[in-house]
Amino acid sequence: MRMTMLAAALGSMIALPLHAQQANMQSADANLPAQPLPADGIRTAATVVVTGEQPGPGLWLVRNGSHDLWILGTLNPLPAGMQWQSKQVEQVIANAQEVIKMRGVSLKADVGFFKSLMLLPSLLGARKNPDGKSLQQVVSPQSYARWKALKARYIGSDGGVEKWRPLFAAQELYQEAMKKSGLDNSKSVWPVVNEAIETHHPNVTVVKEEIVIKDPKPLLKEWSKTTLDDIACFDNTMTRIETDLDAMRARANAWATGDMAALQSLPPAYQWEACSSAITEAGIGKRLGFGDANQKVRAKWMDAADAALNKNAVTFATLDMKDLLGANGFLAKLKAKGYTVLAPDE
């Protein structure tokens, strides 16, 4: 395993687990004088992002007698310079009778498939505020002052984004902040998983819920006149960028290096509830049944897991960490059904 550090002074810490690195860094920082904020008021986080080949986290095991369901928890964003190579995942898929893919909710329209309702306006060119208003005209002066500082640092002089709805401006800012922090939202485990599937040919079950839009034109017209409740999304995203980039790097490192103790002790990844609800709770989202679709796809995944645990000796699945863990996560639901659930470090 190779880890490239951005600061030579940290080189001696490479062999330590991530949580030990953090403890040592905090101890060292305590003896240093406080550093002034930069001119733009945004403190730049110092956590180093790993690169090169990394093993990723261990797998959760759900067991029903002699039937095993192995689950990989995925995370986003991940280190941009990482190449994920998991021998454990490849070995499990080599012995698996089935792989369960969680595709989630997608929209099907004449213009193609969309992973999220939030992508539809973007791809239809409907990201702009109604009535030609600028971002400065629809958010508070305090929020706009924060936006200007963050935009200058992460986006630059692009003026087009100033006409976008707060929801889409927030998304653009978040993406650019990730890039400049050594993180990548497009990193995926699926190239490795798909290669193993093509090699070993297990059955593949795709769990999805499709919302079909027969004619997107009326939807686009309605959208252009719809005001969204997306100020909370805008403010929350800026707060995360201002305060959570260091934790994002640490979380990405923990996933990449398989440091389960750090991964589970760090605060949860940023949730987009305020952003997604701005659309799903709007008239368009409710009419399309998007909120109900999320519940349907979760029920479908549980049905697929139940079936696999009753018929297969070995099954492999992936789930986002936010869906996997917590009181309402899939692991808790599987345990409540009487299955044995073992963490990667058990």
Phi and psi in degrees as a GROMACS rama.xvg file:
@    title "Ramachandran Plot"
@    xaxis  label "Phi"
@    yaxis  label "Psi"
@TYPE xy
-117.93  133.473  ARG-2
-128.15  120.555  MET-3
-96.138  120.881  THR-4
-96.2934  142.318  MET-5
-83.0854  -11.9441  LEU-6
-128.654  124.208  ALA-7
-63.3589  -28.381  ALA-8
-62.594  -19.4942  ALA-9
-94.4845  3.17804  LEU-10
-58.1941  -35.7418  GLY-11
-70.3225  -9.80815  SER-12
-95.4407  0.712673  MET-13
-57.7543  -39.3739  ILE-14
-76.5878  -11.3837  ALA-15
-81.1311  149.4  LEU-16
-60.1567  158.914  PRO-17
-59.9422  -41.2203  LEU-18
-67.1274  -30.3341  HIS-19
-70.8329  -39.1594  ALA-20
-58.8336  -44.8478  GLN-21
-63.0894  -41.3535  GLN-22
-62.899  -43.6337  ALA-23
-65.3684  -39.2582  ASN-24
-64.4452  -40.9594  MET-25
-65.0491  -39.2735  GLN-26
-64.1802  -43.8781  SER-27
-65.7315  -40.2596  ALA-28
-63.2207  -30.3835  ASP-29
-64.0978  -25.0248  ALA-30
-92.4974  -0.167551  ASN-31
-101.498  148.706  LEU-32
-66.5219  149.876  PRO-33
-62.187  137.041  ALA-34
-92.5834  135.722  GLN-35
-67.6787  152.889  PRO-36
-68.5333  148.823  LEU-37
-66.3679  172.773  PRO-38
-59.2425  -32.634  ALA-39
-84.1458  0.409748  ASP-40
80.4327  4.99746  GLY-41
-108.058  118.335  ILE-42
-78.5769  130.955  ARG-43
-86.7625  123.479  THR-44
-68.575  156.966  ALA-45
-115.743  -1.07704  ALA-46
-61.3179  131.721  THR-47
-79.1808  139.285  VAL-48
-100.178  129.774  VAL-49
-71.6758  156.774  VAL-50
-135.901  177.617  THR-51
78.1308  -170.236  GLY-52
-69.6086  131.616  GLU-53
-134.758  148.972  GLN-54
-82.7518  -18.4118  PRO-55
72.7887  179.844  GLY-56
-78.3887  163.598  PRO-57
-71.1762  171.92  GLY-58
-100.612  143.263  LEU-59
-76.5867  146.929  TRP-60
-120.125  123.834  LEU-61
-110.073  126.694  VAL-62
-124.706  137.013  ARG-63
-129.528  90.7134  ASN-64
64.2438  -116.597  GLY-65
-97.1951  11.039  SER-66
-105.501  123.41  HIS-67
-115.038  134.57  ASP-68
-117.289  113.125  LEU-69
-96.3458  130.126  TRP-70
-123.889  126.577  ILE-71
-94.6665  123.895  LEU-72
-85.1137  123.635  GLY-73
-99.384  162.29  THR-74
-143.206  152.093  LEU-75
-148.729  132.322  ASN-76
-81.6678  167.908  PRO-77
-122.701  165.124  LEU-78
-58.1335  130.196  PRO-79
-64.8676  -33.117  ALA-80
-94.9677  16.5744  GLY-81
-91.7498  141.077  MET-82
-114.554  112.21  GLN-83
-81.3272  125.275  TRP-84
-134.668  107.823  GLN-85
-114.59  107.121  SER-86
-66.1047  -34.3688  LYS-87
-63.7571  -44.2262  GLN-88
-62.1045  -44.5388  VAL-89
-62.8202  -39.0412  GLU-90
-68.142  -40.0503  GLN-91
-64.351  -46.7279  VAL-92
-64.8559  -32.7579  ILE-93
-61.5087  -28.1467  ALA-94
-104.983  0.198731  ASN-95
-84.8216  144.181  ALA-96
-87.3351  -18.9502  GLN-97
-151.995  145.467  GLU-98
-120.842  127.89  VAL-99
-101.22  117.707  ILE-100
-102.041  124.585  LYS-101
-92.5451  101.297  MET-102
-85.8524  -28.7089  ARG-103
83.8117  -151.982  GLY-104
-92.4924  131.252  VAL-105
-132.947  155.434  SER-106
-108.303  135.197  LEU-107
-115.902  121.03  LYS-108
-142.222  178.151  ALA-109
-60.2492  -24.6894  ASP-110
-94.4233  8.30286  VAL-111
118.622  -166.463  GLY-112
-99.5021  147.325  PHE-113
-131.978  131.949  PHE-114
-69.6607  -27.744  LYS-115
-143.318  150.396  SER-116
-60.8495  -27.7401  LEU-117
-67.2141  -21.5199  MET-118
-79.4322  -24.6533  LEU-119
-59.5722  -51.0193  LEU-120
-60.5298  -37.7864  PRO-121
-59.751  -47.8059  SER-122
-74.969  -19.8615  LEU-123
-94.76  5.99236  LEU-124
72.4769  30.4541  GLY-125
-116.352  37.9059  ALA-126
-83.0804  -15.1418  ARG-127
-76.9295  155.426  LYS-128
-65.5038  146.555  ASN-129
-60.9235  153.218  PRO-130
62.4582  20.0689  ASP-131
69.8512  16.249  GLY-132
-70.0524  150.184  LYS-133
-89.5649  164.942  SER-134
-58.7319  -39.7035  LEU-135
-61.1753  -28.6772  GLN-136
-81.1159  -16.7521  GLN-137
-112.358  -7.64602  VAL-138
-115.735  167.17  VAL-139
-71.4233  157.618  SER-140
-57.2539  -37.8047  PRO-141
-64.456  -43.4544  GLN-142
-66.1778  -39.2168  SER-143
-68.4258  -34.6174  TYR-144
-63.3222  -41.0841  ALA-145
-64.2889  -42.9009  ARG-146
-59.2716  -44.1778  TRP-147
-60.3928  -42.4086  LYS-148
-66.3115  -44.0438  ALA-149
-70.1635  -39.6941  LEU-150
-62.9065  -43.3322  LYS-151
-59.5295  -37.6644  ALA-152
-76.8192  -42.4905  ARG-153
-106.578  -27.2846  TYR-154
-107.524  -43.5886  ILE-155
97.9807  -146.593  GLY-156
-90.4709  7.64643  SER-157
-54.2907  116.723  ASP-158
-88.3253  -19.5118  GLY-159
-61.6607  -35.8354  GLY-160
-66.0913  -18.9528  VAL-161
-68.0768  -13.9224  GLU-162
-97.834  -3.82017  LYS-163
-79.3526  154.526  TRP-164
-60.7261  151.304  ARG-165
-52.693  -38.3774  PRO-166
-56.1283  -48.2814  LEU-167
-80.4813  -30.1866  PHE-168
-64.0205  -40.5238  ALA-169
-63.0719  -42.6296  ALA-170
-61.479  -44.2749  GLN-171
-63.0185  -43.3098  GLU-172
-62.1101  -43.8179  LEU-173
-61.3553  -46.606  TYR-174
-60.1765  -44.685  GLN-175
-69.538  -35.983  GLU-176
-64.4678  -37.8853  ALA-177
-63.2241  -45.3036  MET-178
-58.5119  -43.7377  LYS-179
-79.0591  -3.36116  LYS-180
-108.276  10.6275  SER-181
77.958  18.5474  GLY-182
-116.506  159.813  LEU-183
-142.143  118.48  ASP-184
-77.0403  -14.3421  ASN-185
-94.2838  -4.86721  SER-186
-60.8798  138.323  LYS-187
-142.389  150.163  SER-188
-81.4557  -10.9612  VAL-189
-68.9077  -30.424  TRP-190
-57.7517  -42.3912  PRO-191
-68.8844  -44.7295  VAL-192
-63.945  -44.7368  VAL-193
-65.0283  -36.3639  ASN-194
-63.5665  -40.5053  GLU-195
-67.1486  -36.921  ALA-196
-64.0148  -44.2809  ILE-197
-65.3419  -29.5158  GLU-198
-77.3712  -39.5068  THR-199
-110.165  -12.4562  HIS-200
59.02  47.3224  HIS-201
-73.3108  162.507  PRO-202
-65.956  144.809  ASN-203
-118.815  123.828  VAL-204
-108.763  120.085  THR-205
-99.6228  119.989  VAL-206
-97.2031  117.878  VAL-207
-153.038  162.487  LYS-208
-134.965  116.638  GLU-209
-98.4613  134.415  GLU-210
-108.772  118.764  ILE-211
-96.0114  127.179  VAL-212
-112.208  106.409  ILE-213
-70.2163  -37.0945  LYS-214
-137.847  104.569  ASP-215
-74.6588  -13.8556  PRO-216
-61.9145  -48.8261  LYS-217
-61.9455  -34.4688  PRO-218
-63.6302  -42.9077  LEU-219
-62.9736  -40.6197  LEU-220
-64.5462  -43.2315  LYS-221
-64.5424  -41.3751  GLU-222
-61.1695  -40.729  TRP-223
-62.6787  -19.5571  SER-224
-105.329  -1.77754  LYS-225
-88.9553  130.417  THR-226
-92.466  129.826  THR-227
-100.246  149.553  LEU-228
-91.3632  73.2547  ASP-229
-117.382  15.2914  ASP-230
-67.6447  -39.2652  ILE-231
-62.237  -39.5342  ALA-232
-59.2225  -47.0251  CYS-233
-60.1138  -50.5312  PHE-234
-67.6846  -42.9272  ASP-235
-62.9215  -40.3192  ASN-236
-65.2965  -42.5841  THR-237
-62.9735  -39.8011  MET-238
-61.5859  -42.0814  THR-239
-62.5121  -41.3107  ARG-240
-68.1671  -38.2329  ILE-241
-69.5079  -32.4395  GLU-242
-120.277  -17.4837  THR-243
-116.332  4.30862  ASP-244
-62.0673  -37.3775  LEU-245
-64.0979  -42.6137  ASP-246
-66.8696  -35.2595  ALA-247
-61.7468  -43.834  MET-248
-63.6089  -45.2548  ARG-249
-62.2937  -40.1906  ALA-250
-65.6479  -42.8654  ARG-251
-63.8163  -41.8918  ALA-252
-60.4932  -44.0679  ASN-253
-62.0633  -42.2084  ALA-254
-63.3301  -47.7624  TRP-255
-63.2486  -40.446  ALA-256
-90.6877  -4.0591  THR-257
75.6119  25.4273  GLY-258
-84.0163  87.7579  ASP-259
-66.6977  -35.0686  MET-260
-61.4439  -45.5611  ALA-261
-68.3487  -40.7833  ALA-262
-60.4679  -39.3862  LEU-263
-86.0542  -16.9519  GLN-264
-91.4108  -21.3425  SER-265
-71.8276  154.188  LEU-266
-61.1371  152.669  PRO-267
-63.5584  156.251  PRO-268
-64.3854  157.422  ALA-269
-57.7129  128.833  TYR-270
-99.6855  141.812  GLN-271
-98.6953  26.0729  TRP-272
-55.5793  -46.7219  GLU-273
-63.1043  -32.0551  ALA-274
-77.0252  -46.0321  CYS-275
-68.6615  -37.2167  SER-276
-68.993  -23.5316  SER-277
-59.2844  -29.751  ALA-278
-99.3321  -46.3935  ILE-279
-66.4645  -27.2241  THR-280
-90.8215  -7.24783  GLU-281
-72.4906  166.831  ALA-282
-56.6912  -39.3776  GLY-283
-63.3555  -48.1074  ILE-284
-61.8614  -43.4361  GLY-285
-66.6645  -40.1623  LYS-286
-65.1247  -34.8253  ARG-287
-77.5163  -12.255  LEU-288
78.2219  29.4502  GLY-289
-67.5919  -41.9199  PHE-290
-62.4422  -43.2122  GLY-291
-65.5506  -31.027  ASP-292
-64.3685  -36.3364  ALA-293
-61.7361  -41.6867  ASN-294
-66.948  -38.2821  GLN-295
-64.0998  -41.9877  LYS-296
-71.38  -32.3286  VAL-297
-65.795  -41.2521  ARG-298
-64.5153  -37.7338  ALA-299
-64.7789  -37.5597  LYS-300
-66.2428  -41.6664  TRP-301
-62.839  -39.5262  MET-302
-62.8727  -41.3849  ASP-303
-65.7953  -39.6065  ALA-304
-66.1311  -43.7133  ALA-305
-57.3384  -48.2026  ASP-306
-61.7366  -42.6957  ALA-307
-65.0958  -40.4693  ALA-308
-70.7288  -13.381  LEU-309
-101.946  -14.0861  ASN-310
-123.052  -26.1989  LYS-311
-102.026  143.435  ASN-312
-70.2619  -40.1695  ALA-313
-138.664  131.449  VAL-314
-132.956  145.889  THR-315
-120.868  142.159  PHE-316
-147.73  159.732  ALA-317
-123.695  146.56  THR-318
-146.217  145.953  LEU-319
-61.4  140.446  ASP-320
-52.444  -38.9943  MET-321
-66.8525  -26.2721  LYS-322
-88.7689  -22.0556  ASP-323
-80.9652  -43.1895  LEU-324
-100.987  172.926  LEU-325
92.8223  169.569  GLY-326
-61.3147  -30.4501  ALA-327
-105.454  11.6616  ASN-328
-77.901  168.848  GLY-329
-65.2762  -33.6007  PHE-330
-63.1754  -42.6211  LEU-331
-63.6356  -39.0235  ALA-332
-67.909  -39.1217  LYS-333
-67.2564  -40.1146  LEU-334
-64.7841  -39.5702  LYS-335
-63.9955  -24.2596  ALA-336
-83.1686  -1.09047  LYS-337
101.846  0.240369  GLY-338
-76.9843  149.974  TYR-339
-80.115  130.15  THR-340
-121.617  121.86  VAL-341
-118.477  131.246  LEU-342
-74.8813  161.325  ALA-343
-56.9131  -30.3767  PRO-344
-96.5304  12.256  ASP-345
